[in-house]
Amino acid sequence: MAKGLQGFSWTMLLLFCAIQELGSWAMHTAVEGPGLGQPGDPALLAGGRVKRGWVWNQFFVVEEYTGTEPLYVGKIHSDSDEGDGSIKYTISGEGAGTIFLIDEITGDIHATERLDREQKTFYTLRAQARDRQTDQLLEPESEFIIKVQDINDSEPRFLEGPYIGSVAELSPIGTSVMQVMASDADDPTYGSSARVVYSVLEGEQHFTVDSKTGVIRTAVADLDRETQDRYEVVIRATDMAGQLGGLSGSTTVTIVVTDVNDNPPRFPQKMYQFSIVETAPVGTAIGRVKAEDSDVGENTDMTYQVKDEEGVEMFKVTTDSNTQEAIITVQKPLDYESKKVHTVVVEALNKFVDPRFVDLGTFRDQTIVRVSVLDVDEPPEFRPPSNLMEVQEDAHVGSVVGVVTALDPDTANHPVRYAIDRSTDTERIFDIDAKTGAIVTGKVLDRETAGWHNITVLAMEADNHSQVSRASLRIRILDVNDNPPELATPYEAAVCEDAKPGQLIQTISVVDRDEPQSGHRFYFTLAPEATNNHHFSLLDIQDNTAAVHTQRVGFNRQEQDVYLLPILVVDSGPPALSSTGTLTIRVCGCDSNGAIQSCNSTAYVVSATLSPGALIALLVCILILVVLVLLILTLKRHHKSHLTSEDDEDMRDNVIKYNDEGGGEQDTEAYDMSALRSLYDFSEIKGGDGGGGPGEGGPGRNPTSELHALPQWVQSPDLDFSVFRDYISRKVEQADEDLSVPPYDSFQTYAFEGSDSPVPSLSSINTWSSGSEQDFSYLGGWGPRFRQLAALYAGRRGEEDSEES
């Protein structure tokens, strides 16, 4: 049937083309004279009407021609053609020589290929008429168009697929879902080949489509996402306005049914049971419950709450945002002995409720949660939990401070034992009775040392010490009046010499380490030993301070520059304690304005605003004084060194102590003994006069050949040393009184061993033996310090020789 229709279409098209050509020929033969030529026609340029040189029109050729012979398109003809074949027709342009061929003699044009309008709708060509002999143009070149005639050979196509649309569930009938559109490649301006209509092939029970616009709409109002969440709808598009013989195409449209909150939450169970130990801390999760909701997305978001009063007090419900579960946690400590089972009513409700579906029912549900409390062995509990005790600081050791009580909360009610955590009472100031819990003092208390004590008391089961409870206890030490008041500082005051009676000298206050509950109250008075004082008076100001005033006219520093005023301070007790403090009052010189200038050679007030000139003068004076002192010391040291150098030759003038680790070389400058020569003549004491040497006057002694020893001290009861003692004492007194002389003077003896020593002298100088017959001349070679010693021995030896002779 389709082939028959297609042949019918070709026949109609051929007839249409023949009619077009006949009309063109009739118009050509009916016109007398030439028509308007082309713009380049010379006749047109001359300004007159010329005869048409061409017979042509817009040619049509049917697309998709399937015949075996070339398809006749049309004919071009020139008026100058007399039919003798002298004119040659040619064409150029699109498809010339390939798609389109022309008969050079007749001007007939044929199409040799199958044309497709959907690929190219028309072809533009140019025609020429030339003299066959000279190949010259007989007519100007003329342009003509060959238009491809459309046939219904393209079916509608859905180019924008696949199509996916959505519609909310429970939407009313006629709700627009989406729009589909099909395209037809046929010519929309020719016939009905491109006129498309739409229809539903599958899914027409739930959806419809507008035949002209392609808009898909709902056909029912009871779309339920929970029943079916998507539909596959097949839409067909037919051209030729849906008439018989039209072509068609189809596409599948996926329609997703979106969710609305039309389902309330529902608990799968009406009762849940959980268990938890009674020692679970606050915040412990007991369990989770969840209400089911057939909706999706935010329509399933829920909140949970506890509905009964008991549950609100004991438990808390929160929502897990990820799983939408209700988390039940402990909000208050549990106690198995008080209540073993708790019943909680938990309600679930949607967070977002659509008011359009409120009439579908209540969007909430409830369930019952039973919580069983499990018993555990708990440590003792302190009852009542009092943590403050008080005791006076004068309490005797062993006095009861207070009693703590703890009970075993378990049903067994085990006995309890008490102890003190010694890390909180390292000094063991308190003790506790292990059975009764009585806290007693373990040491003497002192509030002034520690007014508060914080200790930790332990309570444990007697047969299970691992079950321990702790309680912090604060013990306050109450004050008793055991410290006397004292002056706040060692007060010192100053009074001007020209002071008037009644002048305020000093305001004094006191401190007391005690803290009586009623506050301090101090009383001031002069001590009994100051009752005869007529210089100063003491006034108690009644605010725990006192004022000292002058009681006479003027003072004299020359007579007395310091006054000591004893003050008695008494507290309010009980018992009343007192102490005596001394106020030191110095008499000072003051200027006319009463400003203190000096007290006992010490300036009390110094002007802080000295001019620069005064400061420079003061510094210059100080510098001059320092230079003078240094100059005097230098001259005195130079003079002393000069004296020392003059006396170095006489070794007898220096008595030196060598076993004294003193101040160095300066320490060896001993006392000058030259002044003692005239008081006692050492040369008169001979070795034989004193006696006492072994072998003295013996038969073996040779007096003529004996060498006399150095002068020496020889202890003898006949010698009188009082002269030496008096002289040395005077020198010592002079040295003590002279503050400018360094304490280098000393007098030391080596031969004198005291009157009580039974041992004779061990010095080799005191030797009386004949072994002293030596030649001491070699001492002269030891230096200038020993020349005098060598001369002395040499002179002594000469005297002995003369006596022997």
C-alpha positions as a printed Julia matrix, in Angstrom:
805×3 Matrix{Float64}:
   0.0    0.0     0.0
   2.9    2.33    0.75
   4.37   1.73   -2.69
   1.03   2.55   -4.28
   0.87   5.79   -2.32
   4.4    6.64   -3.32
   3.59   6.06   -7.03
   0.53   8.23   -6.66
   2.68  11.0    -5.23
   5.11  10.8    -8.14
   2.26  10.95  -10.63
   0.84  14.04   -8.99
   4.21  15.68   -8.98
   4.84  14.96  -12.68
   1.46  16.37  -13.58
   2.24  19.45  -11.51
   5.53  19.93  -13.36
   3.86  19.52  -16.76
   1.27  22.1   -15.84
   4.08  24.45  -14.72
   5.86  24.06  -18.05
   2.66  24.5   -20.1
   1.89  27.69  -18.22
   5.36  29.01  -18.98
   5.05  28.21  -22.7
   1.61  29.8   -22.87
   2.94  32.95  -21.28
   5.85  33.0   -23.69
   3.68  32.67  -26.82
   1.04  35.12  -25.61
   3.44  38.03  -25.18
   4.14  40.09  -28.32
   7.61  41.52  -28.5
  10.44  40.78  -26.18
  10.16  40.94  -22.41
  12.5   42.67  -20.06
  15.97  41.44  -20.59
  18.74  40.95  -18.08
  20.47  43.96  -16.64
  23.3   43.61  -19.14
  21.03  43.5   -22.19
  22.06  46.22  -24.76
  18.44  46.73  -25.71
  17.67  47.59  -22.06
  20.46  50.1   -22.07
  18.98  51.79  -25.2
  15.87  52.59  -23.2
  13.3   50.73  -25.35
  11.38  47.5   -24.88
  13.2   44.5   -26.31
  12.04  40.99  -27.07
  12.85  38.41  -24.37
  15.86  36.51  -25.48
  15.27  33.58  -23.04
  12.39  31.34  -22.24
  12.94  30.13  -18.68
  11.34  29.81  -15.3
  12.07  28.3   -11.92
  12.45  24.61  -12.48
  11.31  21.9   -10.09
  12.62  18.41   -9.67
  11.14  15.83   -7.4
  13.47  14.4    -4.74
  14.13  10.76   -4.32
  13.34   9.92   -7.98
  13.86   6.17   -8.4
  13.22   5.75  -12.14
  15.74   4.24  -14.57
  15.75   7.15  -17.02
  17.12  10.62  -16.3
  14.46  12.85  -14.85
  13.41  15.7   -17.12
  13.83  18.98  -15.33
  13.03  21.68  -17.92
  14.08  23.43  -21.1
  15.92  26.63  -21.92
  15.36  28.27  -25.33
  16.51  31.41  -27.16
  14.25  33.4   -29.56
  17.11  33.51  -31.99
  17.07  29.75  -32.24
  15.63  28.85  -35.66
  15.98  25.14  -35.06
  18.85  24.65  -37.47
  21.27  23.65  -34.7
  23.45  26.73  -35.03
  23.01  27.58  -31.36
  24.73  25.61  -28.61
  23.22  25.63  -25.09
  25.46  25.23  -22.03
  24.98  25.44  -18.26
  27.36  26.07  -15.39
  27.04  26.29  -11.62
  26.03  23.86   -8.88
  25.81  20.29  -10.19
  26.29  21.27  -13.82
  27.77  18.42  -15.82
  27.35  15.94  -12.96
  23.89  16.09  -11.47
  22.35  18.08  -14.27
  22.95  17.57  -17.99
  21.71  19.75  -20.86
  21.1   18.87  -24.48
  23.25  21.39  -26.4
  20.89  21.49  -29.33
  17.43  21.38  -27.74
  18.28  22.96  -24.34
  16.54  20.13  -22.4
  17.85  19.67  -18.85
  17.76  16.28  -17.12
  18.72  15.16  -13.59
  20.94  12.11  -13.63
  21.19  11.53   -9.84
  18.77  10.95   -7.01
  18.29  14.2    -5.12
  17.52  14.66   -1.45
  15.86  17.89   -0.39
  16.88  17.36    3.22
  20.5   17.64    2.11
  20.1   20.48   -0.44
  16.89  22.3    -1.22
  17.88  24.11   -4.44
  20.65  24.52   -7.0
  21.7   27.76   -8.68
  22.91  27.48  -12.27
  23.76  29.84  -15.2
  22.7   29.26  -18.83
  24.51  30.43  -21.97
  23.52  30.38  -25.65
  26.53  30.47  -28.02
  27.05  30.4   -31.71
  28.19  26.94  -32.52
  30.58  28.16  -35.2
  32.15  31.16  -33.44
  31.42  30.19  -29.8
  30.23  33.71  -29.18
  27.44  34.51  -26.69
  24.25  35.2   -28.55
  22.41  36.12  -25.4
  23.64  37.46  -22.09
  24.29  34.77  -19.45
  21.15  34.07  -17.44
  20.86  32.59  -13.91
  18.11  30.18  -13.01
  17.22  27.97  -10.0
  16.35  24.3    -9.89
  14.35  23.69   -6.7
  14.13  20.17   -5.25
  10.52  19.35   -4.66
   9.84  17.81   -1.24
   8.11  14.5    -0.65
   7.24  12.97    2.71
  10.29  10.82    3.12
  11.46  11.82    6.68
   9.77  10.6     9.83
   9.58  12.77   12.95
  12.54  12.41   15.34
  12.88  13.22   19.09
  16.31  14.79   19.1
  16.47  15.92   22.76
  15.95  12.52   24.37
  16.21  10.65   26.59
  13.51  12.52   28.43
  13.25  12.4    32.24
  10.55  14.29   34.06
   9.13  14.4    37.56
   5.85  15.07   39.24
   4.91  15.15   42.9
   2.76  12.35   44.17
  -0.91  13.07   44.8
  -0.8   15.86   42.22
  -4.2   16.8    40.75
  -5.31  15.68   37.27
  -3.83  17.77   34.48
  -0.64  18.67   36.32
   2.03  19.43   33.76
   4.93  17.03   33.9
   7.16  18.1    31.0
   7.15  18.83   27.24
   8.58  16.73   24.44
   9.21  17.93   20.88
   9.84  16.0    17.65
  11.52  17.41   14.53
  10.65  16.52   10.87
  13.22  17.15    8.17
  10.58  17.59    5.5
   9.65  21.0     4.11
   7.25  22.64    6.53
   6.08  25.11    3.85
   5.01  22.48    1.36
   2.09  20.27    2.15
   1.68  18.48    5.48
   4.88  16.49    5.4
   6.25  18.35    8.42
   3.03  18.77   10.44
   3.51  16.57   13.53
   0.95  15.41   16.04
   1.66  13.6    19.38
  -0.03  10.66   21.07
   0.61   8.24   23.98
   1.43   4.68   23.0
   2.14   3.34   26.53
   1.15   4.77   29.92
  -2.04   6.42   28.82
  -3.7    5.16   32.04
  -1.71   7.68   34.1
  -0.55  10.39   31.65
  -1.76  12.28   28.57
   0.01  14.37   25.96
  -1.15  17.43   24.08
  -1.24  16.46   20.38
   0.02  19.82   19.17
   2.41  21.07   21.9
   3.72  17.74   23.25
   3.07  18.73   26.89
   2.66  15.64   29.11
   0.13  15.9    31.92
  -1.17  13.63   34.68
  -4.32  11.69   33.89
  -5.06  10.57   37.47
  -4.87  12.2    40.92
  -3.79   9.21   42.99
  -0.16   8.8    42.01
   1.53   7.28   45.07
   5.29   7.27   45.27
   5.25   4.6    47.96
   3.36   2.33   45.49
   5.28   3.17   42.31
   7.98   5.8    42.18
   8.54   5.94   38.38
   6.69   5.39   35.08
   7.93   4.69   31.55
   5.65   6.51   29.05
   6.03   6.03   25.24
   5.14   9.11   23.18
   4.6    8.88   19.38
   4.93  11.74   16.88
   3.22  11.38   13.42
   3.62  13.74   10.43
   1.06  14.52    7.73
  -1.01  15.88   10.65
  -1.73  12.32   11.63
  -3.39  11.43    8.33
  -3.2    8.06    6.74
   0.15   7.54    5.09
   2.05   9.81    7.45
   5.38   8.75    8.95
   5.94   8.49   12.72
   8.62   8.21   15.4
   8.5    7.51   19.13
  10.49   8.07   22.35
  10.32   6.81   25.91
   9.81   9.35   28.69
  10.79   8.43   32.27
   8.55  10.16   34.78
   9.75  10.1    38.42
   7.15  10.51   41.13
   8.65  12.74   43.85
   7.83  12.39   47.52
   5.57  14.51   49.67
   5.15  14.14   53.39
   1.98  12.1    53.26
   3.07   9.33   55.64
   3.35   9.77   59.42
   6.16   8.11   61.43
   5.34   4.71   62.94
   7.19   2.71   65.58
   7.62  -0.92   64.53
   7.06  -1.95   68.16
   4.79  -0.58   70.81
   7.23  -1.46   73.62
  11.01  -1.62   73.97
  13.0   -2.97   76.92
  16.48  -1.92   78.02
  18.64  -2.47   81.12
  21.41  -0.45   82.7
  23.47  -0.65   85.9
  22.65   1.8    88.63
  26.18   3.19   88.71
  26.02   4.39   85.12
  27.1    8.03   85.05
  24.86  10.8    83.8
  24.94  10.95   80.0
  25.28   7.19   79.48
  23.27   5.94   76.48
  20.68   3.3    77.42
  19.54   2.35   73.9
  18.12   3.48   70.56
  14.66   3.31   69.05
  13.53   4.38   65.59
  10.19   5.22   64.04
   9.76   4.16   60.42
   8.58   6.59   57.74
   7.71   5.57   54.17
   8.68   8.98   52.9
  12.16   9.9    51.77
  14.53  12.83   52.15
  13.72  15.57   54.6
  10.17  14.2    54.92
  11.66  11.47   57.13
  13.42  13.93   59.49
  12.04  13.41   62.96
  12.26  14.7    66.47
  11.73  12.63   69.59
  10.57  13.67   73.02
   9.69  12.13   76.35
   6.01  12.57   77.18
   5.67  11.42   80.8
   6.88  13.49   83.77
   8.92  10.71   85.37
  10.77  10.04   82.15
  11.47  13.74   81.6
  13.16  13.92   84.99
  15.24  10.76   84.72
  15.99  10.41   81.01
  16.81  12.5    77.97
  16.05  11.75   74.31
  18.08  13.13   71.4
  17.9   12.48   67.65
  20.75  11.06   65.6
  20.73  13.28   62.5
  22.32  10.57   60.34
  20.14   7.6    61.22
  17.04   9.44   62.52
  17.14   7.27   65.65
  16.13   8.29   69.16
  19.03   8.01   71.63
  17.87   7.55   75.23
  20.43   8.68   77.83
  20.54   8.9    81.63
  19.81  12.4    82.89
  19.79  11.71   86.63
  21.69   9.14   88.71
  19.86   5.82   89.01
  19.33   3.94   92.24
  18.36   0.29   92.27
  17.31   0.48   95.9
  14.91   3.37   95.16
  13.35   2.12   91.9
  14.15  -0.94   89.87
  12.11  -0.26   86.7
  11.36   2.99   84.9
   8.7    3.36   82.22
   9.26   6.05   79.6
   6.84   7.19   76.88
   8.73   8.3    73.76
   6.98  10.19   70.97
   8.2   10.63   67.39
   6.93  13.36   65.08
   7.94  14.68   61.67
  10.06  17.78   61.66
   8.52  19.15   58.45
   4.75  18.75   58.07
   2.97  19.63   54.81
  -0.26  21.43   55.68
  -1.9   20.07   52.52
  -1.94  16.59   53.99
  -2.86  17.31   57.59
  -6.27  15.78   56.94
  -4.61  12.44   56.27
  -4.07  11.95   59.99
  -1.71  12.86   62.83
   1.95  12.81   61.88
   3.3   11.43   65.16
   3.48   8.13   67.02
   4.32   6.92   70.53
   5.98   3.9    72.07
   6.76   2.7    75.61
  10.35   2.13   76.75
  10.94   0.07   79.92
  14.32   0.62   81.59
  15.41  -2.01   84.15
  18.01  -0.86   86.71
  20.59  -3.5    87.62
  21.97  -3.69   91.14
  25.73  -3.34   91.76
  27.86  -3.27   94.89
  28.19   0.45   95.63
  30.58   2.19   97.99
  29.26   3.8   101.17
  27.52   7.16  100.93
  28.15  10.05  103.32
  24.96  11.29  104.99
  24.39  14.13  105.36
  27.11  15.52  103.1
  28.22  18.28  105.49
  31.75  19.43  104.68
  32.4   22.17  107.28
  33.51  21.75  110.88
  34.85  24.22  113.44
  37.16  23.88  116.44
  38.84  26.44  118.69
  42.58  26.78  118.42
  43.09  26.18  122.16
  41.37  22.79  122.02
  43.32  20.04  123.75
  44.84  17.17  121.8
  42.16  14.5   121.41
  39.23  16.93  121.42
  36.36  15.92  119.12
  36.0   18.2   116.1
  32.97  16.52  114.55
  31.53  13.23  113.34
  31.08  12.01  109.75
  28.55   9.33  108.88
  28.43   7.04  105.87
  26.05   4.15  105.1
  26.19   1.27  102.65
  23.42   1.94  100.08
  23.2   -1.73   99.09
  20.58  -4.03  100.46
  23.23  -6.0   102.38
  24.09  -2.86  104.38
  27.68  -3.83  105.22
  29.42  -2.1   108.14
  31.53   0.94  107.28
  35.07   1.87  108.32
  36.6    5.36  108.21
  40.07   6.75  107.54
  41.78  10.02  106.64
  43.65  10.37  103.37
  47.07  11.23  104.74
  48.13  12.92  101.53
  45.73  15.7   102.57
  46.95  15.68  106.21
  50.65  14.94  106.04
  51.35  16.45  109.47
  48.67  14.23  111.07
  46.96  17.18  112.71
  43.69  15.21  112.89
  42.72  11.61  113.58
  39.48   9.72  113.0
  37.82   6.84  114.81
  37.65   4.0   112.28
  34.27   2.78  113.55
  32.38   5.88  114.69
  33.78   8.44  112.24
  34.61  10.9   115.05
  37.32  13.36  114.03
  39.64  14.43  116.85
  42.65  16.73  117.07
  46.02  15.0   116.86
  48.23  18.0   117.53
  48.07  21.44  119.16
  46.29  23.87  116.83
  47.36  27.39  115.99
  45.01  29.57  113.98
  47.74  32.08  113.26
  49.8   29.37  111.52
  46.92  27.71  109.64
  43.37  28.97  109.95
  41.82  26.35  107.64
  42.5   22.67  107.07
  41.17  20.72  104.09
  41.21  16.98  104.57
  39.68  14.04  102.72
  37.78  11.39  104.7
  37.51   7.85  103.31
  34.58   5.55  103.96
  34.85   1.89  102.9
  33.06  -1.38  103.44
  34.55  -3.33  106.3
  34.9   -6.54  104.28
  35.69  -4.93  100.91
  38.09  -2.01  101.05
  37.93  -1.54   97.3
  34.48   0.04   97.71
  35.66   3.46   98.89
  33.93   6.81   98.97
  35.65  10.14   99.51
  34.39  13.28  101.14
  36.2   16.6   101.33
  36.04  18.18  104.76
  36.92  21.77  105.63
  37.88  22.44  109.23
  37.94  26.02  110.41
  40.15  26.92  113.38
  38.33  29.41  115.58
  40.41  32.18  117.05
  41.13  32.72  120.76
  42.92  35.75  122.16
  46.41  34.3   122.6
  48.53  36.99  120.95
  49.12  40.43  122.5
  48.88  43.52  120.32
  52.12  45.06  119.08
  53.12  48.35  117.53
  52.75  48.15  113.77
  56.37  49.24  113.17
  59.36  50.38  115.25
  58.15  53.97  115.27
  60.65  56.83  115.27
  59.51  60.43  115.45
  61.23  63.81  115.33
  60.48  66.99  117.25
  61.84  70.46  116.61
  63.83  72.22  119.3
  61.41  75.12  119.19
  58.29  72.93  119.32
  55.17  74.3   120.94
  53.04  72.38  123.44
  50.28  70.26  121.88
  52.02  69.66  118.56
  51.27  66.25  116.95
  54.48  64.25  116.7
  53.37  60.77  115.68
  50.22  58.71  115.1
  50.7   55.09  116.05
  48.73  51.96  115.28
  49.06  48.36  116.34
  48.7   44.89  114.84
  47.27  41.81  116.44
  47.61  38.32  114.95
  44.3   37.35  116.5
  40.97  37.83  114.71
  38.19  38.12  117.26
  34.67  37.66  115.95
  33.62  41.05  117.28
  36.62  42.79  115.76
  39.64  44.43  117.35
  39.47  47.13  120.0
  42.76  48.46  121.37
  43.47  50.8   124.29
  46.59  53.0   124.51
  48.28  54.48  127.55
  51.75  55.41  128.68
  53.63  52.63  130.42
  53.98  52.94  134.24
  57.66  53.81  133.94
  56.69  56.87  131.88
  54.24  58.3   134.4
  56.72  61.02  135.41
  57.13  62.08  131.77
  56.47  65.82  131.36
  57.65  66.11  127.78
  55.03  64.22  125.79
  51.42  63.11  126.13
  49.5   60.19  124.56
  45.9   60.52  123.31
  43.77  57.44  122.51
  41.75  58.4   119.41
  39.26  55.53  119.97
  39.73  54.14  116.44
  42.56  51.7   117.3
  45.14  54.48  116.87
  46.77  56.93  119.26
  48.47  60.31  118.85
  51.62  61.55  120.61
  51.8   65.33  121.3
  54.4   67.61  122.86
  53.77  68.76  126.42
  56.46  71.38  126.96
  57.9   74.44  125.27
  61.05  73.78  123.31
  63.76  71.13  123.53
  67.53  71.33  123.68
  69.62  68.86  121.74
  72.67  69.67  123.84
  70.91  68.54  126.98
  69.11  65.5   125.52
  68.76  64.6   121.87
  66.75  61.33  122.14
  63.66  60.48  124.18
  62.31  56.95  124.61
  58.58  56.89  125.24
  57.18  53.49  126.39
  53.56  52.93  125.3
  51.28  50.24  126.7
  48.75  48.67  124.28
  45.87  46.48  125.57
  43.36  44.53  123.43
  39.74  43.79  124.26
  40.24  40.1   125.07
  39.0   37.92  126.54
  41.4   37.59  128.16
  42.86  41.06  127.67
  46.48  40.93  126.58
  48.95  43.78  126.46
  52.43  44.67  125.31
  54.74  47.64  125.66
  56.33  49.3   122.68
  58.85  52.12  122.62
  58.55  55.25  120.5
  61.92  56.83  119.77
  61.73  60.65  119.59
  64.71  62.57  118.31
  65.23  66.28  118.9
  66.11  67.96  115.62
  67.06  71.33  114.36
  64.39  72.95  112.17
  64.18  76.03  109.99
  61.74  78.88  110.39
  59.05  76.97  108.54
  59.32  73.95  110.83
  61.13  71.78  108.26
  63.63  69.42  109.91
  67.24  70.2   109.02
  69.32  67.77  111.05
  68.99  65.28  113.88
  72.06  64.05  115.74
  74.46  65.04  112.92
  72.18  63.31  110.42
  70.16  65.33  107.97
  66.47  64.48  108.16
  65.42  66.74  105.35
  67.51  67.44  102.31
  66.41  69.79   99.64
  65.71  67.83   96.48
  65.86  70.9    94.3
  69.55  71.94   94.3
  70.61  74.25   91.52
  73.24  73.03   89.0
  75.77  75.53   90.32
  75.35  74.26   93.87
  75.8   70.68   92.72
  79.0   71.54   90.83
  80.44  73.42   93.85
  79.62  70.48   96.11
  81.34  68.02   93.78
  84.45  70.24   93.51
  84.74  70.42   97.3
  84.45  66.68   97.65
  87.1   66.17   94.96
  89.52  68.57   96.7
  89.08  66.78  100.01
  89.76  63.39   98.4
  92.96  64.73   96.77
  94.19  66.19  100.09
  93.6   62.94  101.94
  95.45  60.95   99.29
  98.35  63.44   99.37
  98.68  63.24  103.17
  98.67  59.46  103.12
 101.28  59.38  100.37
 103.63  61.78  102.27
 103.25  59.87  105.51
 104.01  56.55  103.81
 107.04  58.09  102.07
 108.35  59.46  105.36
 107.87  56.12  107.1
 109.66  54.25  104.32
 112.55  56.71  104.59
 112.87  56.06  108.31
 112.72  52.38  107.74
 115.52  52.49  105.16
 117.77  54.4   107.6
 117.29  51.84  110.33
 117.8   48.8   108.13
 121.54  48.72  108.9
 121.06  47.97  112.6
 119.46  44.52  112.74
 119.16  44.74  116.52
 116.64  47.53  116.17
 114.09  45.15  114.65
 112.4   42.37  116.45
 110.76  40.33  113.69
 108.25  37.53  114.02
 108.63  35.14  111.08
 105.97  32.61  111.94
 103.16  35.19  111.63
 101.23  34.93  108.34
 100.42  38.61  108.26
  99.98  41.21  105.56
 103.2   40.65  103.55
 106.33  42.75  103.45
 104.74  45.69  105.26
 104.04  43.39  108.21
 107.77  42.84  108.84
 108.39  46.45  109.77
 108.57  45.75  113.45
 108.8   48.12  116.37
 111.87  50.35  116.47
 113.94  49.28  119.45
 116.64  51.94  119.12
 115.0   54.05  121.79
 115.59  51.3   124.36
 119.33  51.26  124.1
 119.86  53.93  126.72
 117.61  52.19  129.19
 119.47  48.92  129.32
 122.99  48.02  128.29
 123.08  44.58  126.77
 126.85  44.58  126.55
 127.22  44.35  130.33
 125.58  40.98  130.35
 128.33  38.55  129.61
 128.11  34.93  129.1
 129.91  34.31  132.33
 128.01  36.85  134.41
 124.75  35.17  134.11
 125.97  31.75  135.02
 123.76  28.94  134.24
 125.67  27.4   131.3
 126.8   23.79  131.42
 130.4   23.54  132.15
 130.46  26.95  133.7
 133.68  27.39  135.69
 134.58  23.82  135.06
 138.1   22.59  134.97
 138.06  22.05  131.26
 137.12  25.59  130.35
 139.66  27.89  128.73
 138.54  31.47  129.46
 141.3   33.0   127.38
 140.22  31.26  124.21
 136.41  31.54  124.69
 134.46  33.56  122.06
 131.66  35.7   123.54
 128.17  35.18  122.06
 125.69  37.82  120.91
 123.92  39.93  123.54
 120.93  38.05  124.81
 118.14  38.1   127.36
 118.95  36.05  130.35
 116.3   35.45  132.91
 117.49  36.49  136.3
 115.54  37.24  139.41
 117.69  40.32  139.98
 116.66  42.08  136.73
 113.94  44.71  136.89
 111.74  44.84  133.77
 109.27  47.42  135.02
 110.98  50.14  133.01
 110.38  48.21  129.82
 106.79  47.48  130.72
 106.02  51.15  131.45
 107.65  52.35  128.29
 105.91  49.78  126.11
 102.56  50.54  127.76
 102.95  54.24  126.98
 103.77  53.45  123.38
 100.79  51.17  123.08
  98.45  53.88  124.46
  99.86  56.43  122.03
  99.4   54.01  119.1
  95.81  53.26  120.16
  94.92  56.92  120.33
  96.51  57.78  116.97
  93.9   56.66  114.42
  95.99  57.63  111.38
  98.84  55.17  112.1
  98.4   51.64  110.74
  98.66  48.97  113.42
 102.09  47.69  112.31
 103.94  48.26  115.63
 104.74  45.09  117.56
 107.22  43.92  120.12
 108.02  40.25  120.35
 110.67  38.38  122.28
 112.19  35.03  121.45
 114.69  34.45  124.28
 112.35  35.13  127.15
 110.46  31.94  128.04
 108.58  33.19  131.05
 109.11  32.85  134.73
 107.26  29.57  135.21
 109.1   27.54  132.56
 111.49  24.93  134.07
 113.16  24.42  130.72
 116.15  26.62  129.94
 116.51  28.45  126.68
 117.13  26.34  123.56
 118.6   29.21  121.56
 122.05  28.64  120.12
 122.89  32.19  121.07
 122.77  31.21  124.74
 125.35  28.46  124.29
 128.31  28.75  126.71
 130.26  25.82  125.4
 133.73  26.15  123.93
 132.3   25.24  120.56
 131.63  28.93  119.99
 135.2   29.44  118.96
 134.41  30.17  115.37
 135.42  32.64  112.72
 132.42  34.77  111.81
 134.21  36.9   109.27
 132.36  35.14  106.48
 129.18  36.97  107.56
 130.52  40.05  105.9
 130.06  38.49  102.52
 126.33  38.01  103.06
 125.46  41.58  102.32
 125.04  44.9   104.09
 122.45  43.49  106.48
 125.02  41.11  108.02
 128.07  43.4   108.05
 127.17  44.86  111.43
 126.71  41.35  112.83
 130.11  40.32  111.47
 131.71  43.43  112.96
 130.08  42.74  116.29
 131.46  39.23  116.46
 134.81  40.36  115.25
 134.98  43.04  117.95
 133.91  40.61  120.66
 136.58  38.16  119.53
 139.22  40.86  119.71
 138.28  41.77  123.29
 138.54  38.15  124.34
 141.96  37.84  122.76
 143.2   40.95  124.54
 141.98  39.68  127.87
 143.7   36.39  127.37
 146.91  38.12  126.52
